[in-house]
């Protein structure tokens, strides 16, 4: 998920690129087409460069999340509320999520963001649900009462996040937000395409894998 932060306007854009997107994989992927998730075989830089090339952007920082421990933050901030588009039961925890607003603690959030098999649009719906939970966490974390205790939040994040963002940059973001007040306006988008089983994989030649052929119209819109 690419998070674009506009400090001047107070807007955040979350862009999800489905893991099965058929794209040119940078670095160890030799710029050959494969599913995006295979960029991870060659390291974080390959994933970053692949997305930079796809969208024609520069990515300043990365954060790798261990979702299980990251979601413990939800309990720290007293849970989050998200709108659920479709009723489903999660495989993780066997939680039943009705359509409409749902309140999530850390354990329920994990079931919510992991599920894809019970969703109409599979992995793409899972990506949208992940966006919703991340949005809810951002809005809680950027509230004045939580930011006032941001050192404890950063301490908690260290267990679950690897990042190349310097602490000074994090502190600057927090201080700007404390001065400015208000909440970030978080918007979301995702890359769309068509599922296929006949496209070759560079990392796994000869295997028939599910790929998402990227819609050029969607790519132009996301850019």
Buried (B, 14 or more C-beta within 10 A) or exposed (E): BBBEBEEEEBEBBBBBBBBBBBBBBBBBBEEEBBBBBBBBBBEEEBBBBBBBBBBEEEBEEBBEBEEEBBBBBBBBBEBBEBEBBEEBEBEEBEBEBEEEEBEBBBBBBBBBBBBBEBBEBBBBBBBBBBBBBBBBBBBBBBBEEBBEEBEEBBEBBEEBBEBEEEEEEBEEBBEEBEEEEEEBEBEBBBBBBEBBEEBBBBBEEEEEBBBBBBBEEBBEEBE
